[in-house]
Structure formats: structure tokens, C-alpha cells
Amino acid sequence: MAKRKEGEPMTAVLEESSDTRLSPFSLRELADSLDTPPGVKVEVIEGAIVMSPTPSKRHAGVLRRLYDQLARQLPEDRVAEQVCSVEAPEGEDFASPDLLIVPVAVEEEDGWLVEPGAVDCVVEVVSPSNHTNDTKVKPSLYARWGIPVYLLIDPRDGTTRLYWDPQGGGYRAHHDAEFGDEVVLPEPLKDVRIDTSVFPRYTA
């Protein structure tokens, strides 16, 4: 039997079906009930449960440096979160971005899912062997959900891509930059500036 490469995402064969006899639970309930090791990210993407392994220390380092910058610049009524998931407007899908920017009021709500209409920005940091979801699937997904801004950070090659202005199944605008450049977020986070020179790159 072929082994899964270290860090490679695993997609569970648990897809939506019209035959309710297969399971009394919804995909979202199944995903929420999985007994996964600490740090494993579980999502329901395009009707399938996707589990991603614990990220590397460099991945965490990028997020910490980004979080520190956002904490100093965000308006008082906005906060950067790393423990919430965004639910699809319809259906069972939900995504768990590495970081998302939402109103502070979200912290007063019960549960772990945030409606996409409450999200100003989502951030994904690409993992060395799990890049397809972040670079290919999620730009379309987040645009369809109407999320205003998607920041993709790729420590593999030291680049960023900033998406904004969602329309239908895609973003109408994007800007590419390299680590070392300053990334300025658009509305609704106008003039929030990200210094990418502090982000570490992956070494392999």
C-alpha cells in the first residue's frame, strides 16, 4: 500500500450523498466529531472532509509575525483570529483559514463557525507539500463565499498574492509581491501594511 508523504493532506472518503441511510450525521457533524491529533486541521471542502497535518515551526513563525503586525494596526473593532472556521453560505462546507480578520463582536458568540459575511480577510500560509487547496481551490472558494480579501503567503519561494474584489467564482484583482516588499491591504482594511521582510522561508 502506498504511503502518504509527510505533510501531505488526507482527504477522507466521506462525501455528501442523497442516501441518508449511509450516516445519520451531516458532513459537518462528522468532521466536528473526528478524534484527530492536536494541531490537525479539518475542513469540508467541495463536499469532502480534508485533514491537514500539524504545520511546521516556520509556518507558525510566519503567522506569529503577521499576527503581531495586525494587532498593532487593526481598528479597535476588528481582531485577527486563528481558531475560527468560516462556513459556506449554503451546504456543509467550511474552511479553517490559518488566520482571519473579523469584528471583535464575533468573540462574544458561541460556536466555532463564522458566517462569511462577517469576515474581512482570510489568510493562508502554504505548507511545503499541501499547496493545491490554498493556491488552486480556495481562491475560487473564498470568492464564491464573498470574502473581500484573501492573502496567500508562500514561504516555499518567498512570495505573496493578495486577492480582492470577489465576483462570482473568482477575484477580479490580485497583486503579487516578494518577501521584502510591503503589502498594503485594500478595503475594508485600507492602509493596513504588512512587512513581509520578517517572514521566514522554508529551507527545503
ZIQUIVEN-V81899 format. One record per pair of residues at least 12 apart in sequence whose ideal C-beta (glycine too) atoms are under 10 Angstrom apart, sorted by the first residue. I is the first residue (numbers start at 1). J is the second residue. Records with the same first field share a line. If there is no record, write none. Layout:
# ZIQUIVEN-V81899
I=J  J
This chain:
# ZIQUIVEN-V81899
4=53  129
5=128  129  130
6=53  128  129
7=52  53  54  55  56  59  127  128  129  130
8=52  53  127  128  129  130
9=41  43  45  50  51  52  53  127  129  130  131  132  133
10=40  49  50  51  52  53  130
11=43  45  46  48  49  50  51  52  133
12=27  30  31  34  42  44  48  49  50  51
13=48  49
14=27  30  31  34  44  47  48  49
15=27  44  46  47  48  49
16=44  46  47  48  91  92  93
17=47
26=44  91  92
27=44  47  48  49  91  92  93  94
28=44  49  85  87  88  91  92  93  94  113
29=92
30=42  44  49  92
31=43  44  49  50  51  85  92  94  96
32=44  85  94  112  113
34=49  51
36=51  53  54
37=51  53  54
38=54
39=52  53  54  55  60
40=52  53  54  55
41=53  54  55  85  95  96  97  98  127  130
42=85  94  96
43=85  86  93  94  95  96  97  133  138  141
44=85  87  88  91  92  93  94  95  96
45=88  93  94  95  96  133  137  138  141
46=88  91  93  133  137  140  141
47=91  92  93
48=93
49=92
50=95  96  130  133  137
52=96  127  129  130  133  134
53=127  129  130
54=127
55=98  125  127  128  130
56=125  127  128  155  200  202  203
57=200
58=125  127  128  155  199  200  201  202  203
59=98  125  126  127  128  153  155  200  202
60=82  98  125  200
61=125  155  198  199  200
62=98  99  123  125  126  153  154  155  179  196  198  199  200  201  202
63=80  82  98  99  123  125  153  199
64=82  198
65=194  195  196  197  198  199  200
66=80  82  98  99  123  125  151  153  194  195  196  198  199
67=80  81  82  98  99  123
68=80  198
69=192  193  194  195  196  198
70=99  101  121  123  185  189  192  194
72=192
73=185  189  191  192  193  194
74=101  104  120  121  189  192
75=103  104  120  188  189  192
76=104
77=103  104  105
78=101  102  103  104  105  106  120  121  188  189  192
79=100  101  102  103  104  105  106  107
80=99  100  101  102  120  121  123
81=97  99  100  101  102  104  106  107  114  119
82=96  97  98  99  100  123
83=96  99  100  112
84=96  97  99  100  102  106  107  109  111  112  113  114  118  119
85=97  100  111  112  113  114
86=100  102  113  114  115  116  118  119  122  141  142  145  147
87=111  112  113  114  115  116  145
88=113  115  116  141  144  145
89=115  116  117  144  145  146
90=145
93=141  144  145
94=112  113  114  116
95=116  122  124  133  137  138  141  142  145  147
96=112  113  122  124
97=114  119  121  122  123  124  125  134  138  142  147  150  151
98=122  123  124  125  126  127  134  151  153
99=121  122  123  124  125  151  153
100=114  116  118  119  120  121  122  123  124  147
101=119  120  121  122  123  148  149  151  185  188  189  192
102=114  115  118  119  120  121  122
103=118  119  120
105=118
106=118  119
115=145
116=142  144  145  146  147  148  166
117=145  146  147
118=147
119=142  145  146  147  148  149  150
120=147  148  149  185  187  188  189  192
121=142  147  148  149  150  151  162  163  164  185  186  188  189  192
122=138  141  142  145  147  148  149  150  151  152  163
123=149  150  151  152  153  160  194
124=138  139  142  150  151  152  153  154
125=151  152  153  154  155  160  199
126=152  153  154  155  156  157  159  161  202
127=154  155  156  202
128=155  156  202  203  204
129=156
131=152  154  156
134=150  152  153  154  161
135=152  154  161
138=150  152  163
139=152  161  163  166  169  170  171  174
140=166  168  169  170  171
141=169
142=163  166  170  171
143=163  164  165  166  167  168  169  170  171  172
144=166  167  168  169  170
145=166
146=166  167
147=163  164  166  171
148=163  164  165  166  171  185  186  187  188  189
149=162  163  164  165  166  171  185  186  187  188  189  192
150=162  163  164  166  171  174
151=163  164  183  185  189  194
152=174  176
153=177  179  183  194  196  199
154=179  199  201  202
155=179  199  200  201  202  203
156=201  202  204
157=178  179  201  202
158=177  178  179  180  181  196  197  199  200  201  202
159=176  177  178  179  181  196  201
160=175  176  177  178  179  181  183  194  196  199
161=174  175  176  177  183
162=174  175  176  177  183  184  185  186  194
163=175  186
164=185  186  187  188  189
165=186  187
173=186
177=194  196
178=196  197
179=195  196  197  198  199  200  201
180=195  196  197  198  199
181=194  195  196  197
182=194  195  196  197
183=195  196
